[in-house]
Amino acid sequence: MKKNESEKKVPPNAIKNKHTLILRQMESLAKIGHWDVDFVNQTLHWSEGVFHILELDPSSMPINLETGFLFVHPDDRERAKGHMKEVLETGVDYDLECRLITASGKIKSIRSLADVIRNEKNEPLQIVGIFQDITEQREAYETLKQQELRLSTILQSEPECVKVVSPDGILVEMNPAGLQMIEADSPEEAVGQKVENLVNPLDLKYYQSIHNRALQGIKSSTRFRIIGLKGTERWMESTAVPLTNQSGEIISVLSVSRDISDKVISEEKLIRIKRNQEALINGTSDLIWSLDSKFRLIAANKAFSDVMGFLLGTAAKEGDSVLIMSQGEAFYEKWKGYYERGLSGESFKTYERFISPITQLEEHREVFFNPIRNAENQITGLACFSKDITDLMAKRMELVASEKRYRALVENGVDVIAILSTEGKAKYVSPSITKVLGYSESDAMHMNLFDFLHPDDVPKIIKRLEEVRSIPQGNSLPSHNFRIKHQNGSWRWVESTITNLIEDENIAGIVDNFHDVTERVFQITAIQTQNEKLKAIAWTQSHVVRNPLAKIMGIVDLIKTGALSHEEERQSLDHLIESAKELDSIIQDIVLKSQRVIVP
């Protein structure tokens, strides 16, 4: 519910003290509220932050536990009640994420943490907790999840080979189309291998050229032959571009390759065919043409003839020079360079972005240049093909932007996200592994979960990996703390939640989300240790104090009878003073021991 400006202003005398004001401001800013349940009196207290999240007036109604549960979404209500019962009966940590329904009918996601206060019989007296409105975080997570799924689906269904290669030439990722082209039966057969091992040695320089240019920040394309894992040779056209991190540093190379084996065969047949124009396709918007060694047009499809005729101002015909000055000297020199490069014997591809002189619209084109050879293998001309990739580029730009957003969220997250095999082998590790444990992604990908674990925690983790395989698809085990070795050799405590996504075709593994809780564990341990020390002091000293105290009380009772002689009374007073001094010494000893207890 909205309030006007006057209602938001709080008169100075309405706030009892500045601490209450600060707490109210903190709850409002952080979208949190605190609550507690008194099990003795069966009462429930909510802070103003809770009422604000639920869009309620704090004075609107008395609240009890059952009424509180009515604000929980019906689909989450039984789970919330069950979690409360489990916390009270078994002593597990209270950590609940669920949905609430506000007074206006809005659905909000919250996360609640609480601690139980118990008496000496371990009976719950009170539970005190907070909860935070995480609706925005949850919606952002769901959006990211959908984007990731969409990106993954696009890559998985892409008919061309899409791969990511490390700077030293190691294959990092490859989509199913690429695995099929290299004849790999599974990603494990290819990932981690040198890409150069698949390239025909005679064409290795072409592949190395585009890889090295990408590492220099230059997008380039070429063609080369590959030899699959089962011996099949294919011609590939590949475009390589740099992949950068948030700092703009080039961290890997992304390349898109297509199998052009059939096209190369067709091109070889064209060498033996005199009537080149019959081999050209006129019913396409792509531009197809061929020229001789003097840059004169041999044959062209209708699309190219229309463009050339528009630039010349007259119908294009065989024998016309394909070098046109009407578009300026720079245009002339660029295309002359392309033709000379192709006529020198190199097959290559270039990318062109320009404003169409006919439609006045921006176009993106891939232009291919392939030498034409005669029966004696002499270059007699050049076959050229310009493909309109305007729509494809728009989709790819959207894909790259989506991928960058996803990577930015994962890299800047506090949690490490890992996908593990059922044996604990890493299939994917998010970049945040470096922040949390000091390892690089590459190092982590070559290690098994059990290479990191503290020996004392290995049996528990083995059991958890067995348990997660038995729970339903998409479900998670309760979070669990264990020790893991940092890259610097220290042991760090982490809080881990694992989810069964083994049957999910996009994940195919166990998803482990964990973050560092070392400081929290050490603080809790220190507090527990100090509490034990204080309990020991109290127990010991209480017994020591009773002895002189009992003497004092006995002597006082004896003196009060009035039956003692003067001498006996004097001796009793001496004993009384001695017992008091003994009691004073004991109290001083208690004080000294208490001062040696260091609060963490």
C-alpha positions in Angstrom: 0.0 0.0 0.0 1.3 3.5 -0.8 1.6 6.3 1.6 1.7 10.0 0.9 4.8 12.1 1.9 3.2 13.4 5.1 2.6 9.9 6.4 6.2 8.9 5.7 7.5 11.7 7.9 8.1 10.6 11.5 7.9 13.4 14.2 10.9 13.4 16.4 8.9 12.6 19.5 7.4 9.6 17.9 10.7 7.7 18.1 11.8 6.7 21.6 15.5 6.6 20.8 17.9 6.8 17.9 18.6 3.0 18.0 14.9 2.3 17.1 15.1 4.7 14.3 18.3 3.3 12.9 16.9 -0.3 13.1 13.8 0.8 11.3 15.9 2.5 8.6 18.1 -0.5 8.2 15.2 -2.9 7.9 13.6 -0.6 5.3 16.8 -0.2 3.3 17.7 -3.9 3.3 14.1 -5.1 2.9 14.3 -7.2 6.1 12.3 -7.7 9.2 12.8 -9.6 12.5 10.5 -11.9 14.3 10.3 -14.1 17.4 8.0 -16.7 18.7 7.5 -17.2 22.5 6.5 -20.9 22.9 5.8 -20.4 26.6 3.2 -17.7 26.1 2.3 -18.8 22.5 2.9 -15.3 21.1 4.4 -14.1 17.9 6.1 -10.7 17.5 6.9 -9.0 14.1 9.0 -5.9 13.6 7.8 -3.0 11.5 9.9 -4.4 8.7 7.9 -7.5 8.5 4.6 -5.6 8.4 6.1 -3.4 5.7 7.1 -6.4 3.5 3.6 -7.8 4.0 2.0 -4.4 3.3 0.2 -4.4 6.6 -0.4 -1.7 9.3 1.5 -2.8 12.4 -1.5 -1.9 14.5 -4.0 -3.8 12.3 -4.2 -7.0 14.2 -2.7 -9.2 16.9 -0.5 -11.8 15.5 0.0 -15.4 16.5 1.9 -18.3 14.9 -1.1 -19.8 13.1 -2.1 -16.4 11.7 1.5 -15.8 10.6 1.5 -19.1 8.6 -1.6 -17.9 6.7 0.6 -15.3 4.9 2.8 -18.1 3.5 1.8 -19.1 0.0 -0.5 -22.2 0.1 2.0 -24.2 -2.0 4.8 -23.5 0.5 2.8 -23.5 3.8 3.1 -27.2 4.7 6.8 -27.1 3.9 7.2 -24.0 6.2 5.4 -25.7 9.0 7.3 -28.9 8.6 10.6 -27.0 8.6 9.7 -25.3 11.9 8.8 -28.6 13.4 12.0 -30.2 12.2 14.0 -27.3 13.7 12.4 -27.6 17.1 12.5 -31.4 17.2 15.9 -32.2 15.7 17.9 -29.0 16.2 18.7 -28.5 12.6 19.4 -24.9 11.5 16.4 -22.8 10.6 17.0 -21.7 7.0 13.8 -21.3 4.9 13.1 -19.8 1.5 9.5 -19.6 0.6 6.8 -17.3 -0.9 4.5 -14.9 1.0 1.2 -13.4 -0.1 1.0 -9.7 1.0 -2.2 -7.9 2.0 -2.6 -6.6 -1.5 -2.2 -10.0 -3.1 1.4 -9.7 -4.3 3.6 -12.7 -4.1 7.0 -12.1 -2.6 9.9 -14.5 -2.1 11.7 -14.3 1.2 14.6 -16.1 3.0 14.4 -16.5 6.7 17.1 -17.5 9.3 16.5 -18.1 13.0 18.0 -19.4 16.2 16.2 -21.4 18.9 16.6 -20.5 22.6 16.2 -23.6 24.8 16.1 -24.3 28.6 18.3 -26.6 30.5 16.1 -29.6 29.4 16.7 -28.6 25.8 13.0 -27.6 25.5 12.4 -24.7 23.1 11.5 -21.5 24.8 11.7 -19.0 22.0 12.8 -18.8 18.4 14.3 -15.5 17.1 14.9 -14.8 13.5 14.9 -12.4 10.5 13.7 -12.7 7.0 14.6 -10.7 3.9 12.6 -9.9 0.8 14.6 -11.6 -2.0 11.9 -11.2 -4.7 14.2 -9.2 -7.0 17.1 -11.6 -6.6 14.8 -14.6 -7.2 13.3 -12.9 -10.3 16.8 -12.0 -11.6 18.0 -15.6 -11.0 15.0 -17.0 -12.9 15.7 -14.5 -15.8 19.3 -15.5 -15.8 18.4 -19.2 -15.8 16.1 -18.7 -18.8 18.8 -16.8 -20.6 21.3 -19.5 -19.9 18.8 -22.2 -21.1 18.0 -20.2 -24.2 21.7 -19.7 -25.0 22.5 -23.4 -24.3 19.6 -24.4 -26.6 20.8 -22.2 -29.4 24.3 -23.5 -29.2 23.1 -27.1 -28.9 20.9 -26.8 -32.0 23.4 -24.7 -34.1 24.1 -26.7 -37.3 27.6 -25.3 -37.5 30.5 -26.2 -35.4 30.9 -23.7 -32.4 33.9 -24.2 -30.2 35.9 -22.4 -27.6 39.7 -22.8 -27.6 42.2 -21.8 -25.0 45.1 -19.5 -25.9 47.4 -22.6 -26.0 45.1 -24.4 -28.5 43.3 -26.7 -26.1 39.6 -27.4 -26.9 37.5 -26.1 -24.0 33.9 -26.4 -25.3 32.2 -27.7 -28.5 28.6 -28.1 -29.5 27.1 -31.4 -30.7 27.3 -30.4 -34.4 31.1 -29.8 -34.0 31.5 -33.1 -32.1 29.7 -34.9 -35.0 32.0 -33.2 -37.6 35.2 -34.4 -35.8 33.6 -37.8 -35.2 33.7 -37.7 -31.4 31.2 -39.9 -29.6 31.2 -37.7 -26.5 32.5 -34.3 -25.3 35.1 -36.1 -23.1 36.7 -37.6 -26.2 37.5 -34.1 -27.5 37.5 -31.6 -24.7 41.1 -31.0 -23.3 42.7 -32.1 -26.6 44.9 -30.0 -29.0 42.7 -28.7 -31.9 45.8 -28.8 -34.1 45.9 -32.5 -33.9 42.6 -32.6 -36.0 43.9 -30.3 -38.8 45.5 -31.7 -41.9 49.2 -30.9 -41.6 49.2 -29.3 -45.1 46.6 -26.7 -43.9 47.9 -26.2 -40.4 49.3 -22.8 -41.1 45.8 -21.5 -42.1 44.3 -22.6 -38.8 47.2 -21.2 -36.8 46.8 -17.9 -38.6 43.2 -17.2 -37.6 43.8 -18.5 -34.1 46.8 -16.2 -33.6 45.0 -13.3 -35.1 42.1 -13.8 -32.7 44.5 -13.7 -29.8 45.7 -10.4 -31.1 42.1 -9.1 -31.1 41.5 -9.6 -34.9 38.6 -11.4 -36.3 39.6 -13.5 -39.3 38.4 -16.4 -41.4 40.0 -19.2 -43.5 39.4 -22.7 -44.7 41.3 -25.8 -44.0 40.9 -29.6 -43.9 40.4 -31.6 -40.8 40.8 -35.4 -40.2 38.2 -36.7 -37.9 38.9 -39.1 -35.0 37.6 -42.0 -37.2 39.7 -40.9 -40.2 37.2 -38.9 -42.3 38.6 -35.8 -44.0 36.5 -32.7 -44.3 37.0 -29.1 -45.5 36.0 -26.5 -43.0 35.4 -22.8 -43.3 36.2 -21.2 -39.9 35.8 -17.7 -38.5 37.7 -17.0 -35.3 37.1 -14.1 -32.9 38.6 -13.2 -29.5 36.6 -13.8 -26.3 37.4 -11.3 -23.5 36.8 -11.1 -19.8 35.3 -8.2 -17.9 38.7 -6.4 -18.1 38.9 -6.7 -21.8 41.6 -9.3 -21.7 41.5 -12.0 -24.3 41.0 -15.3 -22.5 40.1 -17.7 -25.3 39.1 -17.9 -29.0 35.6 -18.5 -30.2 35.3 -20.0 -33.7 32.4 -20.9 -35.9 33.1 -23.5 -38.5 31.1 -25.1 -41.2 31.6 -28.3 -43.2 32.3 -27.1 -46.8 33.4 -30.5 -48.1 30.6 -30.6 -50.6 31.2 -27.1 -51.7 34.9 -27.8 -52.3 34.0 -30.8 -54.4 31.6 -28.6 -56.4 34.3 -26.0 -56.9 36.7 -28.6 -58.2 34.1 -29.7 -60.7 33.7 -26.1 -61.8 37.4 -26.2 -63.0 36.4 -28.8 -65.5 33.2 -27.0 -66.6 33.5 -24.4 -69.4 30.1 -23.0 -69.0 30.6 -21.3 -65.6 27.3 -19.4 -65.8 25.3 -22.6 -65.8 26.8 -23.4 -62.4 25.8 -20.1 -60.8 22.5 -19.8 -59.0 20.3 -16.9 -60.1 17.4 -17.4 -57.7 19.3 -16.2 -54.6 20.1 -12.8 -53.1 23.6 -14.0 -52.6 26.1 -12.6 -55.1 28.0 -15.1 -57.2 30.5 -14.2 -59.9 33.8 -15.2 -61.4 36.6 -13.2 -63.1 39.8 -13.9 -65.0 43.3 -12.9 -64.1 42.8 -9.5 -65.7 39.9 -8.7 -63.3 37.4 -9.1 -66.2 33.9 -10.6 -65.5 33.5 -14.2 -66.8 30.1 -15.1 -65.4 27.7 -13.8 -62.7 24.3 -14.6 -61.3 21.5 -12.1 -61.6 22.0 -10.6 -58.1 25.6 -9.7 -58.8 24.8 -8.4 -62.3 22.1 -6.1 -60.8 24.5 -4.7 -58.3 27.3 -4.2 -60.8 24.9 -2.7 -63.4 23.7 -0.2 -60.7 27.3 0.8 -59.9 28.3 1.1 -63.6 25.1 2.9 -64.6 24.6 0.4 -67.4 23.9 -3.3 -67.7 26.9 -5.4 -66.8 28.2 -7.9 -69.4 30.9 -10.5 -69.7 34.3 -8.8 -70.2 33.6 -5.8 -68.0 36.1 -4.9 -65.3 34.9 -5.8 -61.9 37.1 -3.1 -60.4 34.7 0.0 -60.1 36.0 3.5 -59.4 32.5 5.0 -58.9 32.5 4.1 -55.2 35.8 5.8 -54.4 39.5 5.0 -54.4 39.4 3.1 -51.1 36.7 0.8 -52.3 38.6 0.2 -55.5 41.9 -0.6 -53.7 40.2 -2.9 -51.2 38.6 -5.1 -53.8 41.6 -5.1 -56.0 43.6 -6.4 -53.0 41.0 -9.2 -52.4 41.1 -10.3 -56.1 45.0 -10.2 -56.2 45.1 -12.3 -53.0 42.7 -14.9 -54.5 44.5 -14.9 -57.9 47.8 -15.6 -56.0 46.4 -19.0 -55.0 44.8 -18.4 -51.6 41.3 -19.4 -50.7 39.9 -17.1 -48.1 36.8 -15.5 -46.7 36.3 -11.9 -45.7 33.6 -10.0 -43.9 31.9 -6.9 -45.4 29.6 -4.4 -43.6 28.3 -1.6 -45.7 25.2 0.4 -46.8 23.6 -1.1 -49.8 23.7 1.4 -52.7 20.4 -0.1 -53.9 18.3 -0.4 -50.8 20.2 2.1 -48.6 20.1 -0.5 -45.8 23.0 -1.9 -43.8 24.1 -5.3 -44.9 26.5 -7.9 -43.5 28.1 -10.2 -45.9 30.6 -13.0 -46.0 32.6 -12.9 -49.2 34.5 -16.0 -50.3 37.3 -16.1 -52.8 38.5 -19.3 -54.4 41.1 -19.6 -57.2 39.9 -21.4 -60.4 42.5 -23.8 -61.8 42.8 -25.5 -65.2 43.7 -29.1 -65.8 47.4 -28.3 -65.4 46.6 -26.7 -62.0 47.3 -23.2 -63.2 45.2 -20.4 -61.8 43.1 -19.0 -64.6 40.6 -16.9 -62.6 38.7 -16.5 -59.4 35.3 -17.7 -58.2 33.6 -15.3 -55.7 30.6 -15.7 -53.5 29.0 -13.1 -51.3 26.5 -14.4 -48.7 24.0 -12.1 -47.0 24.4 -12.8 -43.2 22.6 -9.7 -42.0 20.0 -11.7 -40.1 22.6 -14.2 -38.8 24.8 -11.4 -37.5 21.9 -9.8 -35.6 21.2 -13.1 -33.9 24.8 -13.7 -33.2 25.2 -10.2 -31.6 22.2 -10.9 -29.4 23.7 -14.3 -28.5 27.1 -12.8 -27.6 25.4 -10.0 -25.5 23.4 -12.6 -23.7 26.4 -14.8 -23.1 28.4 -11.8 -21.7 25.6 -10.9 -19.3 25.5 -14.5 -18.1 29.2 -14.7 -17.6 29.3 -11.3 -15.8 26.7 -12.6 -13.3 28.5 -15.9 -12.7 32.0 -14.3 -12.5 30.9 -11.7 -10.0 28.8 -14.0 -7.8 29.9 -14.9 -4.3 29.0 -18.6 -4.7 31.1 -21.0 -6.7 29.0 -23.0 -9.1 30.3 -26.4 -10.1 28.9 -29.2 -12.2 30.2 -32.6 -11.0 30.0 -36.1 -12.3 28.7 -38.7 -9.9 32.3 -39.6 -9.0 33.1 -36.0 -8.1 34.9 -35.0 -11.3 34.5 -31.4 -12.3 32.6 -30.9 -15.6 32.3 -27.1 -15.1 33.6 -24.6 -12.6 32.6 -21.0 -12.4 35.3 -18.3 -12.5 34.5 -17.4 -8.8 36.6 -20.5 -7.8 39.6 -18.2 -8.0 38.2 -15.7 -5.6 37.0 -18.4 -3.1 39.8 -21.0 -3.2 42.6 -19.5 -5.3 42.5 -22.1 -8.1 42.2 -21.1 -11.8 39.3 -22.6 -13.7 41.8 -24.7 -15.7 43.3 -26.1 -12.5 39.9 -26.9 -11.0 38.7 -28.6 -14.2 41.6 -31.0 -14.0 41.0 -32.0 -10.4 38.5 -34.2 -8.6 36.4 -33.0 -5.7 38.2 -35.5 -3.4 41.5 -33.9 -4.3 40.4 -30.8 -2.4 38.6 -32.4 0.6 39.9 -32.7 4.2 40.5 -36.4 4.9 38.1 -36.3 7.9 35.2 -35.1 5.6 35.7 -37.6 2.8 33.2 -40.2 4.2 30.5 -37.6 4.7 30.9 -36.3 1.1 30.8 -39.8 -0.3 27.6 -40.4 1.5 26.1 -37.0 0.2 27.0 -37.9 -3.4 25.2 -41.2 -2.9 22.2 -39.5 -1.3 21.8 -36.8 -4.0 21.6 -39.5 -6.7 18.6 -41.0 -4.9 16.5 -37.9 -4.5 14.1 -36.7 -7.3 15.4 -34.8 -10.3 15.9 -31.1 -9.5 15.8 -31.5 -5.7 18.6 -30.5 -3.4 20.0 -31.9 -0.2 20.1 -29.5 2.9 23.2 -27.4 3.0 26.3 -28.9 4.7 29.6 -27.5 5.9 32.9 -29.2 5.2 36.6 -28.3 4.8 38.3 -27.8 1.5 41.9 -27.0 0.7 42.7 -23.5 -0.6 45.3 -23.1 -3.3 47.7 -21.6 -0.7 47.5 -24.8 1.4 45.1 -23.6 4.1 41.8 -25.3 5.0 38.7 -23.3 4.4 35.2 -24.2 5.6 32.5 -24.0 2.9 28.8 -24.3 3.0 27.6 -26.5 0.2 24.2 -27.2 -1.4 24.0 -30.0 -4.0 21.2 -30.6 -6.5 20.4 -33.6 -8.6 20.4 -32.6 -12.3 22.0 -35.8 -13.5 19.1 -36.6 -15.9 18.9 -33.0 -17.2 20.2 -33.1 -20.8 21.6 -29.5 -20.5 23.5 -30.2 -17.2 24.0 -33.9 -16.9 25.6 -33.8 -13.5 25.4 -32.8 -9.8 25.2 -29.0 -9.3 27.2 -27.8 -6.3 26.7 -24.3 -5.0 29.2 -23.4 -2.2 30.7 -20.4 -0.5 33.3 -19.7 2.1 32.0 -19.7 5.7 35.4 -20.1 7.5 35.1 -17.0 9.6 31.6 -17.9 10.7 32.6 -21.4 11.7 35.7 -20.2 13.6 33.5 -17.6 15.5 30.9 -20.2 16.4 33.7 -22.6 17.6 35.4 -19.9 19.6 32.1 -18.9 21.3 31.4 -22.5 22.1 34.9 -23.0 23.6 34.6 -19.9 25.8 31.2 -21.0 27.0 32.6 -24.3 28.1 35.4 -22.5 29.9 32.9 -20.3 31.7 30.7 -23.3 32.6 33.8 -25.1 34.0 34.7 -22.0 36.1 31.2 -21.6 37.5 30.9 -25.3 38.4 34.3 -25.5 40.1 34.1 -22.3 42.0 30.6 -22.9 43.2 31.7 -25.9 45.1 34.8 -24.2 46.5 32.8 -21.2 47.7 30.3 -23.4 49.7 33.0 -24.6 52.2 34.0 -21.3 53.8 30.4 -20.0 53.4 29.1 -22.9 55.4 31.7 -22.2 58.1 30.7 -18.6 58.3 27.0 -19.5 58.5 27.7 -22.1 61.2 29.8 -19.7 63.4 27.2 -17.0 63.1 24.4 -19.4 64.2 26.6 -20.5 67.1 27.3 -16.9 68.3 23.6 -16.1 68.0 22.7 -18.7 70.6 24.4 -16.6 73.3 25.7 -19.7 75.0 29.4 -19.1 74.4 31.8 -17.8 76.9 33.7 -14.6 76.2 36.8 -16.6 75.2 34.8 -19.0 73.0 33.1 -16.0 71.4 36.5 -14.4 70.7 37.8 -17.6 69.1 34.6 -18.0 67.0 35.1 -14.4 65.7 38.7 -15.3 64.8 37.4 -18.3 62.9 34.8 -16.1 61.2 37.4 -13.7 60.0 39.6 -16.6 58.7 36.6 -18.0 56.7 35.8 -14.5 55.3 39.4 -14.1 54.2 39.3 -17.6 52.6 36.0 -16.6 50.8 37.5 -13.3 49.6 40.6 -15.2 48.2 38.2 -17.6 46.3 36.2 -14.7 44.9 39.5 -13.0 43.7 40.5 -16.3 42.1 37.2 -16.5 40.2 37.6 -12.9 39.0 41.1 -13.7 37.7 40.0 -16.8 35.9 37.1 -15.0 34.3 39.4 -12.3 33.1 41.4 -14.9 31.3 38.3 -15.9 29.2 38.7 -14.0 25.9 35.4 -13.2 24.2 35.8 -13.8 20.4 
